[in-house]
């Protein structure tokens, strides 16, 4: 397994953790009678950034793969 694949898998786990944090924040906001907070928005921005990094690494992995690995 290439370094790219390992890093991609790690970033996917980070994205999942951000999702969990966002859901917790949303539940907390609802429990406190608030609408969505800026924290939730920022967490989603962070998640999109992680997804973008993961996509770039996938492209690099495909570009570096030998024909038999594709």
C-alpha positions as CSV (number, residue, x, y, z in Angstrom):
1,X,0.0,0.0,0.0
2,X,1.5,3.4,-1.0
3,X,2.1,6.3,1.3
4,X,-0.7,8.1,-0.6
5,X,-3.2,5.5,0.1
6,X,-2.3,5.5,3.9
7,X,-2.6,9.3,4.0
8,X,-5.9,9.2,2.1
9,X,-7.3,6.7,4.6
10,X,-6.1,8.9,7.5
11,X,-7.8,12.0,6.0
12,X,-11.0,10.1,5.5
13,X,-11.0,9.2,9.2
14,X,-10.3,12.9,10.1
15,X,-13.3,13.9,7.9
16,X,-15.4,11.4,9.8
17,X,-14.2,12.8,13.1
18,X,-15.1,16.3,12.0
19,X,-18.6,15.1,11.0
20,X,-19.0,13.7,14.5
21,X,-17.9,17.0,16.1
22,X,-20.3,18.9,13.8
23,X,-23.2,16.7,14.8
24,X,-22.3,17.1,18.5
25,X,-22.2,20.8,18.1
26,X,-25.5,20.8,16.3
27,X,-27.1,18.8,19.1
28,X,-25.6,21.1,21.7
29,X,-26.9,24.1,19.8
30,X,-30.4,22.6,19.6
31,X,-30.4,21.7,23.3
32,X,-29.5,25.3,24.2
33,X,-32.2,26.6,21.9
34,X,-29.9,28.1,19.4
35,X,-29.8,27.8,15.6
36,X,-26.7,26.5,13.9
37,X,-23.6,28.2,15.2
38,X,-20.6,29.6,13.4
39,X,-18.6,26.7,14.9
40,X,-20.7,24.3,12.8
41,X,-20.0,26.3,9.7
42,X,-16.3,26.4,10.4
43,X,-16.2,22.6,11.0
44,X,-17.8,22.1,7.6
45,X,-15.2,24.3,6.0
46,X,-12.5,22.2,7.6
47,X,-14.1,19.0,6.4
48,X,-14.3,20.4,2.8
49,X,-10.6,21.3,3.1
50,X,-9.7,17.8,4.2
51,X,-11.8,16.3,1.4
52,X,-10.0,18.5,-1.1
53,X,-6.6,17.4,0.2
54,X,-7.8,13.8,0.0
55,X,-8.9,14.3,-3.6
56,X,-5.5,15.8,-4.6
57,X,-3.7,12.9,-3.0
58,X,-5.9,10.5,-5.0
59,X,-4.9,12.2,-8.2
60,X,-1.3,12.0,-7.2
61,X,-1.7,8.4,-6.4
62,X,-3.3,7.6,-9.7
63,X,-0.6,9.6,-11.6
64,X,2.2,7.6,-9.8
65,X,0.6,4.2,-10.1
66,X,2.0,1.8,-12.6
67,X,-0.4,0.5,-15.3
68,X,-0.8,-2.8,-13.6
69,X,-1.9,-1.1,-10.3
70,X,-4.7,0.9,-12.0
